[in-house]
Amino acid sequence: MSYDLHPGPMVDDVLFLKDSHRARDIFNNREVPKLVFRRADQKFFSFLSSNPITDNVKRYIDIAGFGGVIDSGYRNLDHGLLEALIERWRPETHTFHLPFGEVTVTLEDINVLWGLPIEGEVVSGCEQLSSLADRIVRCHTLLASNNSTNIGGPLYILQLWAWSRITTLAPTILHEFDNRRPFGAMWREKLTYKDVVSHSLRACRSQLQTIREGEFKWRPYEQVIGFLPAICRSGIRSWQSECFLIYWDVVEFHTPQRVMRQFGMVQRIPDPIPISFNEHRKLHTLIRTGKPDNNWPNIHSKFLSVWNQRWENVVQGVRCAAPTVEPSYMQWYWSRTVLYITNPKSAGAMQPGFQDQGSRSQFLMDGISQTYQQAGQFMHTDSTLNFQNFETLQNTANQVMGMLNEESRLHYPSHLHTGPVNLGVDDTVPRNLRRRERRRGNVRSGAGTSSAQHQNYEAGTSNVEHENFEAGTSHVQHENYELDHSQFSNAPSPSFFRV
C-alpha cells in the first residue's frame, strides 16, 4: 500500500480560500512573492532619540491613548518570525492555525500591549481622517494573500504578541519590568537570544510546525493585569465580544469563540462565521479609493448595529485552570486546518543553513498515528488469530508516542491518504533556479523555503478577555474533559494518507 500526503484542509467548510493562500504554493514547491515590510515609524523614533518628549507633552499623548506606543519604543522587526506567522494566518477566520488549534491577536492584546483604547464610535466620517486604527484593521485584508507583497502598518505589535505568547520563539528579558507602562514596554530594554532562533524563516517555520499547546502562553497577562496602567484595562467589557470591527470600508469579524483558551475557557467547536463566502470575498475586495461620496455607515449598517450591541454578545464558556478543549474539538479541527506548510516528501538538494525538520517530525507522528488507528480497526474486524498481533502493533505505537508525550495525537485525523492527492502542479524546482540550471547546470534545489518576507498583519482583528464569568452561564455543556480512548477505537478518523 502506497501513501500520499494531504496538507489540509481535508474538509473545506472553514478554510474555503485554501487554493489562493500562499501556504498551498509553498507546499507545492511553487514560487511565492517576496514580502516587503514597510515601516513608517523609524524616522519618528529616530527624531525622538535626539529630541526627547517633555513630560507635559507626554501627558497629553497618554491622555490621547498613544502613550503605550511611545513607551514600547522601536526595535527591528524579526522578518523570519513574522513571515512564518503570516503563512499560518487565515483570512477566513482571522486567526493563526497552529497544530493544537486557533490563536489570534485579540482586542485584549491591543489594549494591554500598547494601552490603545478600543472603545468608541465606528470611524466612517471625513475622508481626511487617518489614524493608527486604520492600519490596524486594514492590515488584516492583506495577510496571507498570494498577490499582496507590500506590507505596512504597526507590524511591531504582532511581534510583541508573538514574544508574549510563543515561548519557543521569545527572547529572554534581562531586566525586571516595573509594570508602570503597558505590557509591550517590557520588550524595549536589553534582550538575549541565546536560547531561541531569530531572523530565520526556516527555523521559525519549523518551530511553529511542531509547537505544542504547553509552549503557547494562553494567559500571559493574568498575573500582572491588575498592576498595569488603568488604560490597559479600559476596554475589558469588549474583549470577549463577538462583533464586527469597522473602519470606513473595512469590515472584519471578531471571533473570540474560536480562541476561547485565550480567555481561560474550554474550547468548543466554534459556530460558523455569520456571513456567506461570497459576502466574505466582497468585503475583502472592497476599497474606499475613488468613492468619496459613499455613505459607509449606511452601506455597513447591519455590521454597525452588531458593533453597537457588542456588550450584549459576549462569549462565555466553562472556565478551566489549564488549557482544555472538548473531546470532539481536535477531531473537528484537524480535518479543517492546514497541518503542513512545507512538504516533507519534497526532493531536492540540501540547502545551506538551518534545516527545517518540522514537517518531517509531523509526518513521522502522523504515520505512527495512522498505524495505531489501522491496527484498532483490524482488531475490531478480525476476531481470529491475528488479534493479538494487531494489539501488539497498536501498543507499540502507543508507547512510542507516549515517550514523546504525544499520545493524544494517536486519535487525531491523519493527513496521510491512501491515494493520490491532487493539489495542482508540483514545481519541485522554482522557476528562477530552473533558469540557472539550464545556464550553469546547477543542482536542483527545493522550493518551499521561500525567502519571502512577510505580509502585513495588524492587530485589532481579534480579541478578548474576561473579568468575571460564571461557569454556569456557559453554552458549553460538557462536564468531563478526560478523554475516553475507547470512543475512538470504532470510529475511523479522517485520514490525510491516501493509497
C-alpha positions in Angstrom: 0.0 0.0 0.0 1.4 3.4 -1.0 0.6 6.7 0.6 0.3 10.3 -0.3 0.2 13.4 1.9 -2.6 15.9 2.1 -1.5 19.3 3.7 -5.1 20.1 4.7 -7.8 21.2 5.0 -9.5 17.9 4.2 -12.9 19.5 4.9 -13.2 22.9 3.3 -16.2 24.4 5.1 -13.9 26.7 7.1 -10.8 27.4 5.1 -12.5 28.0 1.7 -9.7 30.1 0.4 -7.2 27.3 0.6 -6.3 27.3 -3.1 -5.4 31.0 -3.1 -3.4 31.0 0.1 0.4 31.2 -0.1 0.7 28.2 2.2 -0.6 26.0 -0.7 2.0 27.3 -3.1 4.8 26.7 -0.5 3.6 23.1 0.0 3.5 22.5 -3.8 7.1 24.0 -4.2 5.9 26.9 -6.2 7.5 30.3 -6.0 5.7 32.8 -3.7 6.1 36.5 -4.0 8.7 38.1 -1.7 7.1 40.0 1.1 8.4 43.5 1.8 7.7 45.0 5.2 7.2 48.8 5.3 7.5 50.8 8.5 6.6 54.4 8.9 7.9 54.9 12.5 11.7 54.7 12.1 12.2 58.4 11.4 9.8 59.2 14.2 11.7 57.3 16.8 15.0 58.5 15.4 13.8 62.0 15.9 12.7 61.3 19.5 16.1 59.9 20.3 17.6 63.3 19.8 14.6 65.3 20.8 13.1 63.7 23.9 9.4 64.4 24.6 8.8 66.7 27.6 6.7 65.5 30.5 3.9 67.9 29.6 3.7 66.7 26.0 3.9 63.1 27.1 1.0 63.7 29.4 -1.2 64.7 26.6 -0.1 61.8 24.4 -1.0 59.5 27.3 -4.5 61.1 27.5 -5.0 60.6 23.8 -4.2 56.9 24.3 -1.0 56.7 22.3 1.5 56.7 25.3 2.0 53.0 25.2 3.2 53.2 21.6 5.9 55.6 22.7 6.7 53.6 25.8 7.2 50.4 23.8 9.8 52.1 21.6 11.4 51.0 18.4 13.0 47.6 17.7 14.0 45.9 14.4 11.4 43.5 13.1 12.2 39.8 13.0 11.2 39.1 9.4 11.6 35.4 9.8 9.2 35.2 12.7 6.6 37.5 11.1 6.6 35.6 7.8 6.3 32.2 9.5 3.2 33.6 11.3 1.8 35.0 8.1 2.0 31.6 6.5 -0.4 30.4 9.2 -2.7 33.3 9.2 -6.2 32.5 7.8 -8.2 35.4 6.4 -11.4 33.3 6.5 -11.3 33.1 10.3 -8.9 35.9 11.2 -6.8 33.5 13.3 -3.5 31.7 13.1 -3.8 28.0 12.6 -1.3 26.1 14.8 -1.2 22.3 15.3 -3.1 22.5 18.6 -5.8 24.9 17.5 -6.5 28.5 16.5 -5.0 31.6 18.2 -5.1 35.3 17.3 -4.3 38.8 18.3 -7.2 40.0 20.3 -8.7 43.3 21.4 -7.3 42.4 24.8 -3.8 42.2 23.3 -4.1 45.6 21.7 -5.4 47.1 24.9 -2.8 45.5 27.2 0.3 45.5 25.0 0.2 49.1 23.8 -2.5 50.6 26.0 -4.5 51.5 23.0 -8.2 52.4 23.6 -10.5 50.0 21.8 -13.9 51.5 22.7 -15.8 54.3 20.8 -17.8 55.1 17.8 -17.1 53.5 14.4 -14.8 55.6 12.2 -16.6 56.3 8.9 -16.7 60.1 8.5 -14.4 62.6 6.9 -12.1 61.5 4.1 -9.2 63.4 5.6 -9.2 61.5 8.9 -6.4 58.9 9.3 -5.1 57.1 12.3 -3.3 54.1 13.6 -6.6 52.2 13.8 -7.0 52.4 10.1 -3.7 50.4 9.6 -4.5 48.0 12.4 -7.8 46.9 10.8 -6.8 47.2 7.1 -3.7 45.0 7.5 -5.9 42.0 8.1 -7.1 42.2 4.5 -3.6 41.8 3.2 -2.5 38.8 5.4 -1.6 35.6 3.5 -2.9 36.7 0.2 -0.8 35.5 -2.7 -0.9 38.8 -4.5 0.0 41.0 -1.5 3.7 41.6 -1.2 3.9 45.1 0.3 3.1 45.0 4.0 2.6 48.1 6.1 1.0 49.2 9.4 2.0 48.6 13.0 3.8 45.3 12.5 5.7 45.6 15.7 2.6 44.8 17.8 2.4 41.4 16.1 6.0 40.7 17.1 5.2 41.8 20.7 2.2 39.5 20.6 4.3 36.6 19.4 7.1 37.2 22.0 4.4 37.4 24.8 2.8 34.1 23.9 5.1 31.8 21.9 7.7 30.6 24.4 9.9 28.8 21.8 10.5 32.0 19.8 10.7 34.7 22.5 14.0 36.2 23.6 14.8 36.5 27.3 14.3 39.8 29.0 17.3 40.8 31.1 15.7 43.3 33.4 12.8 43.5 35.8 9.7 45.1 34.4 8.1 47.8 36.7 4.5 47.4 35.4 4.1 51.2 35.3 3.9 51.1 31.5 1.8 49.0 29.1 2.9 45.3 28.8 4.6 45.7 25.5 7.2 48.1 27.0 8.9 45.2 28.8 10.5 44.2 25.4 12.1 47.6 25.0 15.2 47.0 27.0 18.1 44.6 26.7 17.2 41.1 25.4 19.2 37.9 24.9 18.5 35.4 22.1 20.9 32.7 23.3 18.1 30.1 23.7 16.0 31.0 20.6 16.3 31.5 16.9 15.7 34.8 15.2 15.5 36.3 11.7 15.3 32.8 10.1 12.2 31.9 8.3 13.0 28.2 8.1 13.8 28.0 11.8 10.6 29.8 12.9 8.6 27.8 10.4 10.0 24.6 11.9 9.2 25.7 15.4 5.6 26.6 14.5 5.2 23.3 12.7 5.9 21.3 15.9 4.8 23.7 18.6 2.8 22.1 21.4 -0.1 23.5 23.4 2.1 24.0 26.5 4.6 26.1 24.6 1.9 28.8 24.0 1.1 31.2 26.8 -2.7 31.3 26.8 -3.0 33.9 29.6 0.2 35.9 29.6 -1.3 39.0 31.4 -3.2 37.2 34.1 -0.7 37.8 36.9 0.1 41.4 36.1 -3.1 42.9 34.6 -4.0 44.5 38.0 -0.7 46.3 38.2 -0.6 47.8 34.7 -1.8 51.3 33.9 -5.6 51.6 34.0 -5.8 52.3 30.3 -4.6 48.7 29.7 -8.0 47.6 31.2 -10.1 50.3 29.6 -11.8 48.1 27.1 -12.3 45.0 29.2 -16.1 44.9 28.5 -15.4 44.3 24.8 -12.5 41.9 25.0 -14.8 38.9 24.5 -17.4 40.5 22.3 -18.5 38.6 19.1 -18.7 41.6 16.8 -17.5 43.3 13.6 -14.6 45.7 13.6 -15.3 48.6 11.2 -13.1 51.4 9.8 -14.6 53.2 6.8 -14.9 50.5 4.1 -13.1 47.8 6.1 -15.2 45.2 8.0 -13.5 42.4 9.9 -15.3 39.8 12.1 -14.0 39.5 15.6 -14.3 35.9 16.7 -13.4 35.2 20.4 -15.3 31.9 20.3 -12.5 30.5 18.1 -9.8 31.2 20.7 -11.6 30.5 24.0 -8.5 29.1 25.7 -7.0 32.6 25.4 -9.8 33.7 27.9 -9.4 30.8 30.3 -12.3 28.8 28.9 -12.8 25.3 27.4 -12.5 25.5 23.6 -15.6 24.1 21.9 -16.2 23.7 18.1 -16.9 27.3 17.0 -20.0 28.4 15.2 -19.7 29.3 11.5 -18.8 32.9 10.8 -22.2 34.6 10.2 -21.5 35.8 6.7 -21.6 33.9 3.4 -18.5 33.0 1.4 -19.5 35.5 -1.3 -20.0 38.3 1.2 -16.7 37.5 2.8 -14.9 37.9 -0.6 -16.8 41.1 -1.3 -15.8 42.7 2.0 -12.2 41.7 1.5 -12.1 43.3 -2.0 -14.0 46.5 -1.1 -11.9 49.7 -1.3 -12.5 53.3 -0.4 -10.4 54.8 -3.2 -12.4 56.7 -5.8 -15.6 56.6 -3.7 -15.6 59.9 -1.8 -19.4 60.2 -1.8 -20.1 56.7 -0.3 -22.1 56.7 2.9 -20.2 53.9 4.6 -22.4 53.9 7.8 -25.4 53.2 5.5 -23.5 50.6 3.4 -22.4 48.8 6.5 -25.4 49.4 8.7 -26.0 45.8 9.6 -22.4 45.4 10.8 -22.5 48.7 12.6 -25.5 47.6 14.6 -23.6 44.5 15.7 -20.7 46.6 16.9 -23.1 48.9 18.8 -24.6 45.9 20.6 -21.2 44.2 21.3 -21.6 44.2 25.1 -24.7 42.0 24.6 -22.7 39.5 22.5 -20.0 38.5 25.0 -18.7 34.9 24.5 -19.0 32.9 27.7 -18.0 29.4 28.5 -16.8 26.8 31.0 -13.9 28.2 33.0 -10.8 26.0 33.3 -7.5 26.3 35.2 -5.4 24.7 32.3 -6.0 25.0 28.6 -8.7 22.5 27.7 -10.7 21.5 24.7 -13.9 19.5 24.3 -13.2 15.9 23.3 -14.7 16.4 19.8 -12.7 19.6 19.1 -9.4 18.2 17.9 -11.0 15.7 15.5 -13.1 18.6 14.1 -10.1 21.0 13.9 -7.6 18.6 12.3 -9.9 17.9 9.5 -10.3 21.6 8.8 -6.8 23.0 9.3 -3.6 23.2 7.2 -1.3 21.0 9.1 1.7 21.1 6.7 3.2 24.3 5.3 6.2 22.6 3.7 6.1 19.2 2.1 8.3 16.6 3.9 8.3 14.4 0.8 9.8 17.1 -1.5 13.0 16.0 -3.2 15.9 18.4 -3.8 19.4 19.2 -2.9 20.1 20.1 0.8 20.2 23.8 1.3 22.8 25.6 3.4 21.9 26.9 6.8 19.1 25.8 9.2 17.4 22.6 8.1 13.6 22.7 8.6 12.7 19.3 10.1 9.4 20.4 11.5 7.3 18.9 8.7 9.3 15.7 8.8 8.7 15.3 12.5 5.0 16.0 12.0 5.0 13.4 9.2 6.5 10.7 11.4 4.0 11.2 14.1 1.2 11.3 11.5 2.4 7.9 10.3 2.5 6.4 13.7 -1.0 7.7 14.4 -2.2 6.1 11.2 -0.6 2.8 12.2 -2.3 2.9 15.6 -5.7 3.7 14.1 -5.4 1.0 11.4 -4.5 -1.6 14.0 -7.5 -0.6 16.0 -9.8 -1.1 13.0 -8.3 -4.5 12.2 -8.7 -5.6 15.8 -12.5 -5.0 15.6 -12.9 -6.7 12.3 -10.7 -9.8 12.8 -11.6 -11.9 15.8 -9.3 -14.8 14.9 -5.5 -15.5 15.4 -4.3 -12.0 14.3 -6.0 -10.1 17.1 -3.0 -10.4 19.4 -0.6 -9.3 16.7 -2.6 -6.2 15.9 -2.9 -5.4 19.6 0.9 -5.7 20.0 1.3 -3.3 17.0 -1.1 -0.8 18.5 0.6 -1.0 21.9 4.0 -0.3 20.2 2.7 2.8 18.5 1.1 3.9 21.8 4.3 3.5 23.7 6.4 5.4 21.1 4.0 8.3 21.1 3.9 8.2 24.8 7.6 8.6 25.1 7.3 11.8 23.0 4.4 13.0 25.2 2.2 12.9 22.1 -0.1 10.0 22.9 -3.2 12.3 22.4 -2.1 12.6 18.7 -3.0 9.0 18.1 -6.7 9.9 17.9 -6.4 13.0 15.7 -7.3 12.8 11.9 -4.3 11.7 9.9 -3.1 13.7 6.9 -1.7 10.6 5.2 -4.1 9.5 2.5 -4.3 6.1 0.8 -4.3 7.5 -2.7 -3.1 10.4 -4.8 -3.8 13.9 -3.5 -4.5 16.4 -6.4 -3.3 19.8 -5.3 -2.2 21.1 -8.7 1.2 21.3 -10.3 4.2 20.4 -8.1 7.0 22.6 -9.3 9.8 20.9 -7.4 12.3 23.5 -8.6 11.4 27.2 -8.6 11.5 28.9 -12.0 14.5 31.1 -11.2 16.5 28.0 -10.2 15.5 26.1 -13.3 16.7 29.0 -15.4 20.1 28.9 -13.6 20.2 25.2 -14.1 19.9 25.5 -17.8 22.6 28.1 -17.9 25.0 26.7 -15.4 23.9 23.2 -14.6 23.2 24.0 -11.0 21.9 21.3 -8.7 18.2 21.4 -8.2 17.1 23.0 -5.0 13.8 22.6 -3.3 11.4 25.5 -3.1 9.1 25.9 -0.3 11.6 27.7 1.9 10.8 31.0 0.3 12.8 33.9 1.5 9.6 35.9 1.1 9.4 38.3 3.9 6.0 38.8 5.2 2.7 40.3 4.7 1.1 42.8 6.8 -0.6 41.5 9.8 -2.1 44.1 12.1 -3.7 43.5 15.3 -7.2 44.6 16.2 -9.0 41.8 14.3 -9.5 39.7 17.3 -9.5 40.0 20.9 -10.9 39.0 24.1 -10.5 38.6 27.7 -12.9 38.5 30.5 -13.3 39.5 34.1 -15.9 37.5 35.9 -17.9 34.8 34.1 -19.7 32.1 35.9 -19.3 28.6 34.5 -23.0 28.1 34.9 -23.8 30.6 32.2 -21.8 28.8 29.5 -23.5 27.3 26.5 -20.7 24.7 26.5 -22.4 21.9 28.3 -19.6 19.4 28.8 -18.5 18.5 32.3 -15.9 15.7 31.9 -13.0 16.5 29.7 -11.0 13.4 30.3 -10.6 11.6 27.0 -12.1 8.2 26.9 -9.9 6.4 24.4 -12.5 3.7 23.7 -14.7 6.3 21.9 -12.1 6.5 19.1 -11.5 2.8 18.6 -14.5 2.0 16.4 -14.8 5.3 14.6 -12.5 5.8 11.6 -10.7 9.1 11.6 -10.4 11.3 8.6 -7.0 10.3 7.2 -4.5 12.5 5.5 -2.9 9.4 4.0 -4.2 8.0 0.7 -3.2 4.9 -1.2 
